[in-house]
Structures are given as C-alpha cells and as structure tokens.
C-alpha cells in the first residue's frame, strides 16, 4: 500500500526539487512550467508544486489499486472510473484539485483514496476561521486577511473565504472544542486552589467560570456554565459538572471568590462547612473605600494594606475590628462592610501561608485577567443571540487565555498550602468518624 503523505508534506517534497532546471521539454508538466512564474509569485509556485505532488501521490495510489493503465491485472482491487474535481483546504480557503475515482470490480461501490481522505480530514478552514476570530478579525474581513486582493491566488465563489463560510467554520470548530473541554477529565490535575467568578455577555447573559491552580503552580481553566444571575443554582451546576469530571468533593481545596454569598453557599453545601474560602481582598477594599468620604480614603487604605500584610491572623482581625469601631459614627456602612465576612477575608492568613503566596491567593486577579482576555476576544460581537453562542465564545476565550497563563509567582510555597489542606481533610475525616460512632451508639441503645 502506498505510504500516505500529509498534504503539507507533499508541498514540502515539491519545494525540495532543485530550482535550476535544464531546458524545458515540449511536454513540460505544471511543476516545470511554474518555474517561469517563480519570479512573479513564489506563493503560486508553491501551490502549483504542492498540487502536482499531491496529484502524483493519488495517481500512484490509484495504480496500486487498479494496476498500470491499459494493462491486464488479475489481482487488482478496483477499476478506474474517470476523474473528478474536489476541494482541499489551503490558506484559509479551498482550492480545486482533480483526483482519480476508483470503484470496485463490479462498479457499484467507490473505493476512497486514503491520501485524499487524509488531505480532506485536516480541518484547515475551521482552524483558520477560529484563529482569525480570536485575534479580532471580523467575518467581513476574513477573505482579505487570508488572500491578498492584489495577490496571484485570488478568491472565487465557493472557496470557503466568505463571511458566512468563516462563521460556519468557527461555529462548528468552537462547538466541538467546547464539548471536548467541558467533558475533559480533571482527575490528573492535582488542584489545590480554585477561583470562581462571573462574567456578563451582553446585558442579559451571565456566565460563571472557574480556574484551578495545581500543586506545581500551573493554572487551568476548568469550566463555564450559563445562568440568569450569579446565584447558588448556577454555581452548583458548575461545581456538579467539575465533580462529574473528576473533582473530588472529599478533598479540601482553597476557594477564592469575589464575595458573592451564592458562591459561598454552593461551595459549603458541596465541599463541607470547613472548606476554606478566601474572599477577594481587592474587592473588599474597594467596597469599603467606595462608601467612605474622600477625606478618609488615605488613612483607611493604609490600615487595610497593613492588615493584609500581617502574618498573625488574630492581630489582623483585631485591627479590622478597631477600624470598624472608629468608623461607626462617620461611615457606619463601611464599618458594617469591614465586619461582614471577617473570617473569609483572613482565610489565607489563618492557613499560615507566607506573605508571597497570600498576595497571589488573596484576590481573584487570575480569573479577572482571564476575563479581560475574554472581553478582548469577544469585542467584535455586537449582538449576543443566545446562551449557546455566549458559551462558545467564552469557552474559546478561556482556552485562548490559557495559552498565556504563567506559573504562579509564589509556586515554591504551594507545598505549605497543600499541608494545610491535608490537615483540614484529616479533621473532616475525624469529624465524620465521630458522627458515625455516635449514630451507631444511638442505634445500639
């Protein structure tokens, strides 16, 4: 069986032939004739060379199946059935390529050429369309972005470069990638921290996404779901999806959230009441300062910065309570905001984590940066038609953001977080054992 060579390989084989050729014979092939055009267009020369090599590959495969033309062959597997023009993906569009047709001995069933099937199986159009969409090329400008208007390789109807074709290719590939990603196995990831946050697509569609941090400091987008609001039901759907894909609810993870009560409620209901939840200190500081008069901003901000830097959680809590007491008369709303969720604000300090690691895990900057990439990717979308469209675009944006993820700065301190989480797991296991013993004693009584 003739060895199947990828279309790209075939193109390279054509380019390996020497450029200096002797005088051309009268029956010059398309490849030799293309040398005349080399000075004018190297791109067209490459295309002609690749097409000829690819056609020669298919002719060789047809000869292996049917034998040499006009000769008898007793062991041939099929017979020639003329030629037909098909389309192969090339440079963001499609090109017409003539290929031989082969049918079985009775002429009833067509025998596919493996080289042609391999060439067509490459989803170049979808990859081109998705890549162009992610770098903010609109569908109206897709044709111009892949084919130069003044170039020798022009465009034509049905070549796959129209705005509707680009949109179809992007929808198909982004839908497939989203389904694969949302069904991927999370078991191999040794996660220690998970950040959850919401993102609006337009005015009416809210999506809640999650990013995980493993024990080596690498970041992974974990999933996204849609909902009407950032409520406990929407967050629960995201957690259930991650658990179905391998996230262990019996393990302890550090969850970092922006302060929404629905997030905390769903997390504690799924992973237990002892699950460590860190409330974003950046959001908390912003909420406190926004309700203060301008004259108090500098002094309160200085105290908050001092509190976040303290290693002693009890001392930090005492300073926050003193600050709230001081603001009771001048800004009672800010004072109440300081005391609300006090344990969650100082969670990373109570876990005994070093300051360098607390700086990275005491806020939702990681998922906020990812949300910024998503907004950049989706800025050309003017109308969000439905939630499925939003899910496709946001999933594509999350996977695009993952390409630029860097390792956590304080990754060397993550073993300390892992040890702290293991202590929580042991305590949780001991509590469950005590509950089980009490239940058995009651039954015995």
C-alpha positions, 0 to 999 in steps of 0.5 A: 500500500502506498505510504500516505503523505500529509498534504503539507508534506507533499508541498514540502517534497515539491519545494525540495526539487532543485530550482535550476532546471535544464531546458524545458521539454515540449511536454513540460508538466505544471511543476516545470512550467511554474518555474517561469512564474517563480519570479512573479509569485513564489506563493503560486509556485508553491501551490502549483508544486504542492498540487502536482505532488499531491496529484502524483501521490493519488495517481500512484495510489490509484495504480496500486489499486487498479494496476498500470493503465491499459494493462491486464491485472488479475489481482487488482482491487478496483477499476478506474472510473474517470476523474473528478474535481474536489476541494482541499483546504489551503490558506484559509480557503479551498482550492480545486484539485482533480483526483482519480475515482476508483470503484470496485470490480463490479462498479457499484461501490467507490473505493476512497483514496486514503491520501485524499481522505487524509488531505480532506480530514485536516480541518484547515478552514475551521482552524483558520476561521477560529484563529482569525476570530480570536485575534479580532478579525471580523467575518467581513474581513476574513477573505482579505486577511487570508488572500491578498486582493492584489495577490496571484491566488485570488478568491472565487465563489465557493472557496470557503473565504466568505463571511458566512463560510468563516462563521460556519467554520468557527461555529462548528470548530468552537462547538466541538472544542467546547464539548471536548473541554467541558467533558475533559477529565480533571482527575490528573490535575492535582488542584489545590486552589480554585477561583470562581467568578462571573462574567456578563455577555451582553446585558442579559447573559451571565456566565460563571467560570472557574480556574484551578491552580495545581500543586506545581503552580500551573493554572487551568481553566476548568469550566463555564456554565450559563445562568440568569444571575450569579446565584447558588443554582448556577454555581452548583451546576458548575461545581456538579459538572467539575465533580462529574469530571473528576473533582473530588468533593472529599478533598479540601481545596482553597476557594477564592471568590469575589464575595458573592454569598451564592458562591459561598453557599454552593461551595459549603453545601458541596465541599463541607462547612470547613472548606476554606474560602478566601474572599477577594481582598481587592474587592473588599477594599474597594467596597469599603473605600467606595462608601467612605468620604474622600477625606478618609480614603488615605488613612483607611487604605493604609490600615487595610494594606497593613492588615493584609500584610500581617502574618498573625491572623488574630492581630489582623482581625483585631485591627479590622475590628478597631477600624470598624469601631472608629468608623461607626459614627462617620461611615457606619456602612463601611464599618458594617462592610469591614465586619461582614465576612471577617473570617473569609477575608483572613482565610489565607492568613489563618492557613499560615501561608507566607506573605508571597503566596497570600498576595497571589491567593488573596484576590481573584486577579487570575480569573479577572485577567482571564476575563479581560482576555475574554472581553478582548476576544469577544469585542467584535460581537455586537449582538449576543443571540443566545446562551449557546453562542455566549458559551462558545465564545467564552469557552474559546476565550478561556482556552485562548487565555490559557495559552498565556497563563504563567506559573504562579509567582509564589509556586515554591510555597504551594507545598505549605498550602497543600499541608494545610489542606491535608490537615483540614481533610484529616479533621473532616475525616475525624469529624465524620468518624465521630458522627458515625460512632455516635449514630451507631451508639444511638442505634445500639441503645 
